[in-house]
Amino acid sequence: LSISNPNPNAYHLVFWSKRGGRFVSSHYFSERFQQELVRSKVLEMEEIKERNITFHSLRHMANTLLRGSVDEHVLRMTIGHSSEQLSDLYTHLSQRGLKSVVLAQQNNILPLLDEDTV
């Protein structure tokens, strides 16, 4: 990624302005992202604020969805993480992950409880 980045400044910013080498603030992207979520009727602003959804949330989502499907080293290089521990911080339990836990409990634990009470 760094080879293809024509960014002229030393900060290695992902989003930068061609006007005077200035960077575009993360606040600007988060605000526009939130407005677009509301405009497209994905979420209401109240829920966005309550869940603290920002443009940076996309990074967490990408890490969560790709983890386990992509080689860890490749994922870290793509997301920009220097360690597996950092990737762990960005990984959130998905609804699919939660459902698999519930299903495993139903199939493996609940039958044992039924046997003990009979």
BAMI-373512 format. One line per 8 residues: their letters; for each residue y, z, x of N, C-alpha, C. Coordinates in steps of 0.02 Angstrom, whole numbers, plus 32768, in hexadecimal, padded with zeros to 4 digits. Last residue first. Layout:
BEGIN
A) Y:Z:X:Y:Z:X:Y:Z:X ~ ...;
! end
This chain:
BEGIN
VTDEDLLP) 78ED:86C7:7982:78B5:86BA:7954:787A:86E7:7964 ~ 7949:86D7:79E3:7954:86FC:79A5:791A:86F5:7974 ~ 7922:8684:7A49:7923:86CC:7A55:7929:86F4:7A14 ~ 7933:8605:7A13:78F0:861C:7A24:78EE:8667:7A2B ~ 79BF:85FD:7A09:7997:85FA:79CB:7950:8614:79D8 ~ 79E1:85FC:7A8F:79F7:8634:7A65:79CE:8636:7A25 ~ 79AD:8582:7AB5:7992:85C0:7AD3:79A5:85FD:7AA9 ~ 79FD:8527:7A6F:79B6:852D:7A5F:7996:856C:7A7C;
LINNQQAL) 7A7D:853F:7AB1:7A71:8554:7A6C:7A27:8557:7A59 ~ 7A69:8502:7B32:7A73:854A:7B2A:7A63:8562:7AE3 ~ 7A50:8476:7B28:7A2E:84A0:7B59:7A34:84EB:7B4E ~ 7A98:8434:7AC3:7A54:841F:7AD3:7A2E:8451:7AFE ~ 7B14:8475:7ABF:7AEC:846E:7A81:7AA3:845E:7A91 ~ 7B3D:8465:7B43:7B32:84A8:7B28:7B05:84A5:7AEA ~ 7B49:83DA:7B49:7B19:83FC:7B75:7B0A:8442:7B5C ~ 7BB1:83C9:7AEC:7B70:83AB:7ADF:7B3A:83CD:7B0A;
VVSKLGRQ) 7C19:840C:7B30:7C03:8423:7AEE:7BBD:8409:7ADE ~ 7C22:83B9:7BA1:7C12:8401:7BA8:7BF7:841C:7B66 ~ 7C47:8340:7B6A:7C07:8344:7B8D:7BF2:838C:7B97 ~ 7CC5:835F:7B37:7C8F:834F:7B08:7C4B:8354:7B2A ~ 7D0C:836E:7BB0:7D03:83A8:7B83:7CC9:839C:7B52 ~ 7D07:82EB:7BDE:7CE8:8321:7C05:7CDB:835E:7BDA ~ 7D51:82AD:7B7B:7D0C:8298:7B85:7CE6:82CE:7BAB ~ 7DCC:82E8:7B92:7DAA:82F6:7B53:7D60:82E3:7B58;
SLHTYLDS) 7DD0:8322:7C3F:7DDD:82F2:7C0A:7DB9:8307:7BCA ~ 7E1E:8390:7CA8:7DE3:8386:7C80:7DF4:8358:7C45 ~ 7E78:8344:7D2C:7E78:836E:7CF0:7E39:835E:7CC8 ~ 7EAA:833D:7DD0:7E75:832C:7DA1:7E76:835E:7D68 ~ 7F05:8369:7E2C:7F1B:8335:7DFF:7EE7:8323:7DCA ~ 7EBF:83C2:7E7A:7EF8:83DB:7E54:7F0F:83AA:7E1F ~ 7E65:836B:7EB8:7E4C:839C:7E88:7E84:83B7:7E5C ~ 7EB8:832A:7F12:7E9D:8304:7ED9:7E83:8333:7EA3;
LQESSHGI) 7EC7:8394:7F6A:7F01:837C:7F45:7EEB:8354:7F09 ~ 7E44:839B:7F9B:7E61:83D5:7F78:7E9E:83C0:7F4F ~ 7E36:8326:7FE0:7E11:832D:7FA2:7E2D:8367:7F79 ~ 7ED4:82EB:8023:7E97:8313:8025:7E75:8314:7FE0 ~ 7F42:829B:8012:7F29:82A3:8056:7EE7:82C9:8059 ~ 7F60:821F:7F97:7F4E:8264:7FA7:7F30:8267:7FED ~ 7F7F:81A5:7F5E:7FAB:81C0:7F92:7F9D:8208:7FA3 ~ 7F35:8156:7F0C:7F61:8187:7EEB:7F92:81A4:7F1E;
TMRLVHED) 7EF1:810C:7F71:7F17:80EB:7F3C:7F4A:8119:7F1C ~ 7EB2:816E:7FBF:7EE0:813E:7FDE:7F0D:811E:7FAA ~ 7E63:81AD:7F5D:7E97:81D3:7F80:7ECA:81A5:7FA1 ~ 7E0F:8140:7F3B:7E3B:815E:7F09:7E74:8184:7F2A ~ 7DCB:812F:7FB4:7DF4:80F8:7F9A:7E25:8113:7F66 ~ 7D87:81AA:7FBB:7DB6:8197:7FEF:7DE6:8160:7FD7 ~ 7D36:81A6:7F45:7D6A:81DA:7F4F:7D9E:81C6:7F83 ~ 7D18:8111:7EEB:7D0C:8137:7F28:7D46:8167:7F35;
VSGRLLTN) 7D21:8125:7E3B:7D39:8103:7E77:7D29:812F:7EB3 ~ 7CF5:8177:7DDC:7CE6:8130:7DD2:7CF8:8107:7E10 ~ 7D1F:81F2:7E04:7CD9:81EC:7DF1:7CC4:81A3:7DE6 ~ 7DBF:81D4:7DC8:7D95:81FF:7DF0:7D4D:81FC:7DD6 ~ 7E08:818F:7D6A:7DE5:8169:7D9E:7DB5:8193:7DC7 ~ 7E3E:81F0:7D14:7E15:81BB:7CF8:7DEC:8195:7D2D ~ 7E86:8245:7D6E:7E52:8260:7D42:7E23:8229:7D2A ~ 7EE1:81EB:7DA8:7EB2:8210:7DD2:7E77:822A:7DA8;
AMHRLSHF) 7F28:81C3:7D36:7F03:8192:7D5E:7ECE:81B4:7D89 ~ 7F62:823E:7D0F:7F34:821B:7CE3:7F09:81E9:7D0A ~ 7FB6:825B:7D7C:7F80:828A:7D6A:7F4B:8266:7D3F ~ 800A:81EE:7D6F:7FE4:81F7:7DAD:7FA9:8226:7DA0 ~ 8046:8204:7CF5:801B:81C9:7CFD:7FF0:81CF:7D3B ~ 809A:826D:7D0B:805B:827B:7CE7:802B:8240:7CED ~ 810F:8239:7D3A:80DF:8251:7D6C:809B:8260:7D4C ~ 8155:822A:7CC5:813B:81EE:7CE6:8106:8200:7D19;
TINREKIE) 8118:82B5:7C61:814B:8291:7C88:812C:8251:7CA4 ~ 8100:832F:7BED:80EA:82ED:7C02:8124:82C9:7C23 ~ 80F8:83B5:7BBA:8119:83A5:7BFA:8100:8363:7C17 ~ 80D1:83D6:7B3D:809B:83CA:7B6E:80B6:83B8:7BB3 ~ 814F:83E1:7B01:8121:8419:7AFF:80EA:8413:7B34 ~ 8183:8360:7B13:81A4:8399:7B34:8174:83D4:7B38 ~ 8128:8319:7AC4:8133:8306:7B0A:8151:8340:7B30 ~ 8139:8354:7A48:80F9:835C:7A6B:8100:834B:7AB5;
EMELVKSR) 81BE:8329:7A2E:81AD:8371:7A2E:816C:837E:7A54 ~ 81B4:829F:7A2B:81D7:82BF:7A62:81C7:8309:7A67 ~ 810F:8265:7A01:8152:827B:79EC:8172:82A0:7A27 ~ 80B5:81D6:7A41:80C1:821F:7A3A:8107:822B:7A1F ~ 80B0:8150:7A1E:8077:816F:7A3E:807A:81BA:7A36 ~ 8118:80FE:79EE:80F4:812B:79C0:80B3:8147:79DD ~ 816A:80BC:7A41:812B:809B:7A30:80FD:80C5:7A04 ~ 81CF:811C:7A4D:81DE:80DB:7A2E:819E:80B8:7A18;
VLEQQFRE) 818C:8181:7A94:81A4:818E:7A50:81AF:814C:7A2C ~ 8171:8140:7B0D:813A:815F:7AE7:814E:816B:7A9F ~ 81F4:8120:7B33:81C5:80EA:7B21:8189:8105:7AFB ~ 8228:819D:7B51:8247:8175:7B1C:8217:813F:7B04 ~ 81D6:81BC:7BBF:81D3:81E5:7B82:81F0:81BF:7B47 ~ 8202:8159:7C1A:81BC:815D:7C06:81B5:8183:7BC4 ~ 8288:817F:7C2B:8278:813D:7C0E:8230:813C:7BF4 ~ 8274:81FE:7C67:829B:81F7:7C29:828A:81B5:7C06;
SFYHSSVF) 822D:81DC:7CDA:820F:8208:7CA7:8232:8201:7C64 ~ 828A:818B:7D1E:824B:816F:7D08:822A:819A:7CD2 ~ 82F1:81EA:7D34:82FF:81AC:7D11:82BE:818F:7CF5 ~ 82AF:8249:7D83:82C8:825C:7D41:82D5:821E:7D16 ~ 829D:8209:7DFA:8262:8214:7DD0:8276:8227:7D89 ~ 831C:8190:7E25:8304:81D5:7E1A:82C7:81D8:7DED ~ 8313:8116:7E9E:8317:8121:7E56:82F8:8165:7E48 ~ 8374:8115:7F35:8335:811C:7F11:8344:8126:7EC6;
RGGRKSWF) 83D6:809A:7F8D:83CE:80D8:7F67:838B:80DA:7F44 ~ 83FC:802A:7FD3:83C3:8051:7FEC:83B9:8093:7FC8 ~ 845F:7FE0:7F92:8472:8012:7FC3:843A:803E:7FDC ~ 83F9:7FAE:7F1C:8441:7FB9:7F24:844E:7FF1:7F56 ~ 8376:7FB0:7F07:838D:7F80:7F39:83D8:7F87:7F47 ~ 832A:804F:7EF8:835A:801E:7EE0:836E:7FEF:7F18 ~ 827E:807C:7EE7:82BF:807F:7F08:82EA:8046:7EF0 ~ 81EB:80CD:7ED8:821E:80A9:7EB1:8261:80B2:7ED3;
VLHYANPN) 81A7:810C:7F40:8186:80D7:7F1B:81B9:80AD:7EF7 ~ 81E5:8132:7FE2:81E9:813B:7F9A:81C8:80FF:7F77 ~ 81ED:814B:806C:81B0:8131:804E:81AD:813C:8003 ~ 825D:816C:80B4:8242:819F:8087:8201:818A:8065 ~ 82A0:8110:8100:826C:8138:8121:824A:8169:80F3 ~ 82B9:806F:80AE:82CC:80B2:80C4:8291:80D9:80E0 ~ 8290:7FF2:8080:82B1:7FF6:80C1:82C1:803D:80D8 ~ 81FD:7FBC:8039:822F:7FF1:8036:824F:7FFB:807B;
PNSISL) 8198:7F62:8026:81D3:7F4B:804B:820B:7F7F:804C ~ 80F1:7F7E:8033:812E:7F9E:801B:816A:7F88:8044 ~ 807B:7F53:8068:809C:7F27:8038:80DE:7F42:801F ~ 8058:7FBE:80B9:8064:7F7D:80D8:808A:7F4F:80A9 ~ 803E:8025:8062:807A:802A:808B:808A:7FE7:80AC ~ 7FC4:8000:8029:8000:8000:8000:803F:8000:802B;
! end
